Amino acid sequence: MKKVIQIPGAPAPIGPYSQAVLKSDTLYVSGQIPLDPATGNLVQDSIEEATHQVLKNIQSLLNEAGMTMENIVKCSIFLKDLNDFSKVNEIYGSYFRSSFPARETVQVARLPLDVDIEISCIAVL
């Protein structure tokens, strides 16, 4: 059986999907955008702030599932502008203590709500 995981108090997803789904010992986290779950507002002042918000959202989902960033085995990063890669990469790296997950980073034409970044991941207990 699967269990839906959601950030407490966060607005509902903007489509027919769950923020994350836990199946056995694996957590599948849907693409997270820089939406502040407390206010429902997008964080878009800079790519740095947006990246921090996305990663905080991922941390919240992992915490709800009893996991940490160290449980992540795979990430997918979607950027509106690949010129932001080095800024995103520096912030992303600061959220991990030891072995980094497998990852790809791609530039896309457009993301939901016209945000600059979206990250999805898979974590395992």
DRENDO-1510 file (C-alpha; in Angstrom, 1 decimal, always signed):
<recs>
REC; n; res; u; v; w
REC; 1; MET; +0.0; +0.0; +0.0 .
REC; 2; LYS; +1.2; +3.5; -0.7 .
REC; 3; LYS; +1.0; +6.5; +1.6 .
REC; 4; VAL; +0.6; +10.1; +0.4 .
REC; 5; ILE; +3.0; +12.6; +2.1 .
REC; 6; GLN; +2.3; +16.3; +2.2 .
REC; 7; ILE; +3.9; +19.3; +3.8 .
REC; 8; PRO; +1.7; +20.2; +6.8 .
REC; 9; GLY; -0.3; +23.3; +6.2 .
REC; 10; ALA; +0.9; +23.6; +2.6 .
REC; 11; PRO; -1.6; +24.5; -0.2 .
REC; 12; ALA; -2.9; +21.7; -2.2 .
REC; 13; PRO; -0.9; +20.7; -5.3 .
REC; 14; ILE; -1.8; +22.7; -8.4 .
REC; 15; GLY; -2.8; +19.5; -10.3 .
REC; 16; PRO; -4.0; +16.0; -9.8 .
REC; 17; TYR; -0.9; +14.6; -8.1 .
REC; 18; SER; +0.6; +14.1; -4.6 .
REC; 19; GLN; +3.5; +16.1; -3.3 .
REC; 20; ALA; +5.2; +12.8; -2.4 .
REC; 21; VAL; +4.2; +9.1; -2.2 .
REC; 22; LEU; +5.8; +6.6; +0.1 .
REC; 23; LYS; +5.8; +3.0; -1.1 .
REC; 24; SER; +7.5; +0.5; +1.1 .
REC; 25; ASP; +10.9; +2.1; +1.9 .
REC; 26; THR; +11.0; +4.4; -1.1 .
REC; 27; LEU; +9.7; +8.0; -1.2 .
REC; 28; TYR; +8.9; +9.5; -4.6 .
REC; 29; VAL; +8.9; +13.3; -4.4 .
REC; 30; SER; +7.1; +15.2; -7.1 .
REC; 31; GLY; +8.7; +18.2; -8.7 .
REC; 32; GLN; +8.9; +20.9; -6.1 .
REC; 33; ILE; +8.8; +24.6; -7.1 .
REC; 34; PRO; +9.7; +27.6; -4.9 .
REC; 35; LEU; +6.3; +27.9; -3.2 .
REC; 36; ASP; +6.4; +28.9; +0.4 .
REC; 37; PRO; +4.0; +26.5; +2.1 .
REC; 38; ALA; +3.3; +28.9; +5.0 .
REC; 39; THR; +2.1; +31.8; +2.7 .
REC; 40; GLY; +1.3; +30.1; -0.6 .
REC; 41; ASN; +3.4; +32.7; -2.3 .
REC; 42; LEU; +6.2; +32.0; -4.8 .
REC; 43; VAL; +9.8; +32.8; -3.8 .
REC; 44; GLN; +11.2; +34.3; -6.9 .
REC; 45; ASP; +13.4; +37.2; -5.9 .
REC; 46; SER; +16.5; +35.3; -7.0 .
REC; 47; ILE; +17.5; +31.9; -8.2 .
REC; 48; GLU; +19.4; +31.4; -4.9 .
REC; 49; GLU; +16.3; +32.1; -2.8 .
REC; 50; ALA; +14.2; +30.0; -5.1 .
REC; 51; THR; +16.6; +27.1; -4.8 .
REC; 52; HIS; +16.7; +27.3; -1.0 .
REC; 53; GLN; +12.9; +27.3; -0.9 .
REC; 54; VAL; +12.6; +24.2; -3.2 .
REC; 55; LEU; +15.2; +22.3; -1.1 .
REC; 56; LYS; +13.4; +23.3; +2.1 .
REC; 57; ASN; +10.2; +22.0; +0.7 .
REC; 58; ILE; +11.9; +18.7; -0.2 .
REC; 59; GLN; +13.3; +18.5; +3.4 .
REC; 60; SER; +9.8; +19.0; +4.8 .
REC; 61; LEU; +8.5; +16.1; +2.7 .
REC; 62; LEU; +11.4; +13.9; +3.7 .
REC; 63; ASN; +10.9; +14.8; +7.4 .
REC; 64; GLU; +7.2; +13.8; +7.1 .
REC; 65; ALA; +8.3; +10.4; +5.8 .
REC; 66; GLY; +10.9; +10.0; +8.6 .
REC; 67; MET; +13.8; +10.7; +6.2 .
REC; 68; THR; +16.6; +13.3; +5.7 .
REC; 69; MET; +18.4; +14.6; +2.7 .
REC; 70; GLU; +20.9; +11.7; +3.2 .
REC; 71; ASN; +18.2; +9.3; +2.1 .
REC; 72; ILE; +18.0; +10.8; -1.4 .
REC; 73; VAL; +19.4; +8.5; -4.1 .
REC; 74; LYS; +18.3; +10.5; -7.2 .
REC; 75; CYS; +17.4; +14.1; -8.1 .
REC; 76; SER; +16.2; +15.7; -11.2 .
REC; 77; ILE; +16.7; +19.5; -11.5 .
REC; 78; PHE; +14.8; +21.5; -14.1 .
REC; 79; LEU; +16.0; +25.0; -14.8 .
REC; 80; LYS; +14.5; +27.7; -17.0 .
REC; 81; ASP; +18.0; +29.1; -17.6 .
REC; 82; LEU; +21.1; +26.8; -17.5 .
REC; 83; ASN; +23.2; +29.9; -16.9 .
REC; 84; ASP; +22.0; +29.6; -13.3 .
REC; 85; PHE; +23.6; +26.1; -13.0 .
REC; 86; SER; +26.6; +27.2; -10.9 .
REC; 87; LYS; +24.5; +29.2; -8.4 .
REC; 88; VAL; +22.0; +26.3; -8.1 .
REC; 89; ASN; +24.8; +23.8; -7.8 .
REC; 90; GLU; +26.5; +25.6; -4.9 .
REC; 91; ILE; +23.3; +25.8; -2.9 .
REC; 92; TYR; +22.2; +22.3; -3.8 .
REC; 93; GLY; +25.6; +20.9; -2.6 .
REC; 94; SER; +25.2; +22.7; +0.8 .
REC; 95; TYR; +22.2; +20.5; +1.6 .
REC; 96; PHE; +24.1; +17.3; +1.6 .
REC; 97; ARG; +26.7; +16.1; +4.2 .
REC; 98; SER; +28.3; +13.1; +2.5 .
REC; 99; SER; +27.7; +11.1; -0.6 .
REC; 100; PHE; +25.7; +13.0; -3.2 .
REC; 101; PRO; +22.7; +11.4; -5.0 .
REC; 102; ALA; +22.7; +10.6; -8.6 .
REC; 103; ARG; +21.4; +13.6; -10.6 .
REC; 104; GLU; +20.7; +15.3; -13.9 .
REC; 105; THR; +20.2; +19.0; -14.5 .
REC; 106; VAL; +18.4; +20.1; -17.7 .
REC; 107; GLN; +17.2; +23.4; -19.1 .
REC; 108; VAL; +13.5; +23.5; -20.0 .
REC; 109; ALA; +11.3; +25.9; -22.0 .
REC; 110; ARG; +8.8; +26.5; -19.2 .
REC; 111; LEU; +7.9; +25.3; -15.7 .
REC; 112; PRO; +4.6; +25.5; -13.7 .
REC; 113; LEU; +3.7; +29.0; -12.7 .
REC; 114; ASP; +6.6; +30.3; -14.7 .
REC; 115; VAL; +9.1; +29.5; -12.0 .
REC; 116; ASP; +12.9; +29.3; -12.6 .
REC; 117; ILE; +13.5; +26.0; -10.9 .
REC; 118; GLU; +11.9; +22.7; -10.1 .
REC; 119; ILE; +13.4; +19.6; -8.4 .
REC; 120; SER; +12.1; +16.1; -8.0 .
REC; 121; CYS; +13.8; +13.2; -6.2 .
REC; 122; ILE; +13.6; +9.7; -5.0 .
REC; 123; ALA; +14.7; +8.7; -1.4 .
REC; 124; VAL; +15.1; +5.3; +0.2 .
REC; 125; LEU; +15.2; +4.3; +3.9 .
</recs>
